[in-house]
Amino acid sequence: MKKRILIIGAAGQIGTELTMYLRGIYGNHKVIASDITEASEEIIKTGPFEILDAMDYDAIQDVVINYEITDVYLMAAMLSATAEKFPMKAWNLNMNSLFNILNLARDGKIDRIFWPSSIAVFGPTTTKENTPQHSIMEPSTVYGISKQTGERWCEYYHNKYGVDVRSVRYPGLISYKTQPGGGTTDYAVDIYHKALKHKKYICFLNEENTLPMMFMDDAIRATVNIMLAAPEDVKIRNAYNLAAMSFNPKQITESIQKHIPDFKIKYELDFRQDIADSWPQSIDDSLARKDWGWEPEIDLDEMTKIMIENLKGAY
């Protein structure tokens, strides 16, 4: 079956790497990248790129028809820390963009959707350790509320209209290829930049604040693998729990100090501490492993080695 893919939000933290990964699999011209602003030179030069507003249904439909799109990866979203500053803007973007794609699929104009959820769907009443797939969800952030609501709509559209929508709950994602994107867990990206540039970092979370994290390569593999799975193997149509590692600022500091011994960290907590306090410390992703073969590959020390090796040239 022919496959032509549209990535909405291709200039973002995940979208940038996902675009190039998918172009490597399907060919440059079968993966159409789009965003509301210009993407990287690499994305624009290697394949089709469209300026596209995720909230403009007509414009999305035009691109879908023009390129004969079969699969859409909707990566556009306003992340946790930024969303707290602009609640209604975040809600409108995160929800309306999803409805646009769900409705295109309902009307038979696309075959398959990937939409990312997040550990932000969990809240302060959720079990913190080894958080199960099915758990209490009382999110306390704008981002979390929008993601939990999105999960419910994805499942509804699948059950009501047969829409083939697939999702995972990303933990904090870490990459050397893009700058932090406004998420609470993005401290774990910024800390590597500051370690190399200044040999010190001011952290907005406390040193024992353990959170689920994942290196971007693992996240991209999980995203593509769930889309490659046979429909009958995707048994959960809201979002699968996804995990790789859990660590706190003290542990990532110790990992960095193996490479940069004089690196120092200081703690000055802000509003993001309250966000982090509402999230799980570790995730049970056994159903993703069982249903479609999920398996992470990269741990904390391996990730630190990769991050420092790839960032040191910039500083």
N, C-alpha and C positions, 0 to 999 in steps of 0.2 A: 504493500500500500504506500502510495506517495505520502510524504509528510512535509509540510511547510509550516514553519514555526514563527510566531510573533512573540517577542519579548517586550513587554511594556514596563518601563523603568530600567532600561538597559544601561543607563549612566550611573546607577546606584551601586551600593556596596556589593550586593550579591549579583545584580544584573550584569555588571561589567564582566565578571569572571564566567558567569553562566553563558553569556553570549558566545565567548570565545570557545568554551568547552563544547557547546552544541554545534558550533560551526566546524569544529574538528571532527565531530561525529557525522553530521549530515551534509556538510559542504557549506561554503560561505554564503552562497546565494539562496539557500533554502532556509536560512535563519535571518529573519528581518528584525533588526534592533530598532527600538523607539524610545523616546523620552521627551519630556517637555522642554528640555534644554539639550544642547549639543553633547554628544558622548565623547569618549576619548578618540584620539586620532586613529588608534589601532582598530577600534570598532567601525569607524566610518570608512576607513580605507579597505577593510577586508570584506565588506559585504553591504547589503542594503541598510540604510538608516532613514528613519522618518521622524520628524518632529511631531509629537503626538501627545495630546492632553488626555490622561487616563479618565477624566470625567466627561469627555466629549464623545457621546455614543455614536453620533453620525460619522465623526472623523475616524473612530475605531472601525466602524462597519465598512467604511470606504477602503481602509487598508486591508481588512480581512477579505473583502471581495476582490480587490485589485491583485493581491498576491496569492489568492486561493489558499488562505490559511486553514490549517487543520488543527493545530495545537497552539494554545495561548498560555504563556507564563506571565502572570500578573504580579510583577515585583514592585510596583509603585506603592509607596506607603509613607506616612509620617511616623517616625519611630517614637519611642517612649518619652524620652526627656523633652524633645521638641514638642510633642503632642500636648504635654502638660502646660506648655506656654500658649498654645493655640488650639484649645479644645475643639471648637466647632469646625475650624479649618481641617483639623486632623480627622474628625468624624466624617465630614463630607468627602474628603479624599479617600479615606480607607473604605468607606461603605459604598459610595456611589460608583467608584471604579469597579468594585466587585459585582455590583448589580449589572453594570454594563456588559461584563463578560458572561455572567450567568445567563442573562437574557439572550445574548447572541447564541449561546449553546442551546438554550431551550428552544429557540426558533430554528435550530438545525443549521446554523451558519458556521459553526466550528464543532469539532469532534471531541476535544479533550482540553481540560483546564488544569493548570497547576496554580494554586493560590497558597501563599505561605501563611501559616499561623505562627504562634510563639508561646514560649513558657509564660508570657505575660497574661495568658488566659487564666492562670491560677492566681489565687489571692492569699491573704493572711490566714484564712481558715482552712487552706489546703494542707494536707500532710506534706511536711517539708522534705523528709527523707524518702528516697525511692518513690517519688510521687507516681501513683498508678495512672494508667491510661484513663480510667473512668474515676473521677474524683470530684470533690466539691470545687466549684469554680465561682468565686466571688471576687473578680478582679477589682482592684482599687485604682487603676489608672485609665485614662482615656484610651490609650493604645490597647490595653488589655480588654477593655469593654468592647472596643471595635473588633478585635480579633475573636473574642468569644461569640459575639453576635454574628460575625462572618462565618464561623464554624457552623452555627445553627442554620444559616441560610444555605450553605453549601450542602449540608445533609438534606435539607428540605427540597432543594432543587433536584438532588439525585433521586430522592424517594418519590417526589411528585411528578417530575418531568423526565427522569432517566438521564439527567446530565452527568457525564463522566468527569467529575471534578475530584482532584486528589490534593492532599495537603499533608504537611508535617508541621509540628510545633518546634520551630528552631530554638535552640538555646542561644547564648551569646556567641556571636561569630567573629572570628579573628582572621585578618588577612594583612599581608604586606603590600598588596596591590592598590588598595584604595584607602582613603582617609576615613577616620571615624565618622559615622553617619547620624549622630544624635541619639544613640541608644545608651541606656544605663550601663550595659555591659561593655560599651566601647572603651572603658578605661583600660581593658586588657589589650586593646590595640595601641592606644595612645602611650601606654607605659613603655613600650619598646622604642617608640620614636624619642621620647624624653630621655630614656636610658642612654641611647646612643648620642643624642645631641647635647644633653646637659649633665648626664650621670646622676640625675635626681628626678623625682616625680612627686607631685602633690596629689594625693588620692582622695576622692570624694566619698569613698566607702571605707568602712572600718576594716582592720587587718584580718579579722576572722570571718568576714562576710563571704561565705562559700556560695558560688553560683554555678549552674551547669554551663559549660562552654564547649566550643567545637572549632577546629581549624577549618577554614573555608573550603579546602579541597574535599574534606569529608562531607560538608554541607552540599556542595555541588553534586557530588556522587549520589548522595541520598535523593536529591531533587530529581535528577535524571533517572535514577533507578526506579523510583516509584512511578514515574511516567512510562517506563518501559515494561512495568509489570502487567501481566494479563489482568483484565478487568475483574475476573473472578477471584484473584488473589488480593485485591484491594478491598478488604472487608469493612474498613472504617472510612466513612465518607464525610466526617467532619475534619479531623486531623489526627495523625499519628504522633504519639510521643517519640522524640528523637534525642539520643544522648551520645556523648563521647567521653567527656571528662568533667570533673568538678574541681574547682580550686578557689582559693581566696587570695586577696592581694599579698598577704605574707608569703604564700607558697609561690606565686608567680615572681615575686621579688627574689626569693631564694634561687629560683630557676635561672633568672637573669644574672644573678651574682656569680653563677658558675662560669659565665662568659665575661662579665664586667664586674670584677670583684669590688670596686669602689662605688658601685651604684647604691644610692640611698633613697628611701621613700619616707614621706611625711604625710600625715593624715589631717585633712581639713574637710569634715563632712558637710554635705549640703542636701538639698531636697531629694537628690537621687538615692540617698541612703534609705529613705522611706519607701521608695519604689522597690529597691533591692530587697528590703525586709519582707515584702509581700510575696516574693517569688520562692520557688523550691530551691533546695540545695543540691538535690540529685534527682534523676529521672529514671523511671522504669520504662524502658523501650522494648520490652520483650515481645510485644505484639508486632512491631515493625520488623524485628528479627525473624519472627515466626512466619509472618504473612508474605513478605517479599524480600527476605534475605538481607536485611540491613546489618552492616557490620562496620564500626569505625576503625580507622587505621592509625591515627596520629594522637599521641599522648602529649602531656605538658612539656616535658623536656625536649622531645623531638620538635614540637611546635616552636619552642624558644630558639632552638638551633636554626630552624628554617627562617624565622623572623629576623634574627640578628644577621644571618648571612646575607639576606636579601635587602635589608635596609641600611647596612653599614656604609654602602657606597654613597648614599645620599647625605651622609654627615661626616 
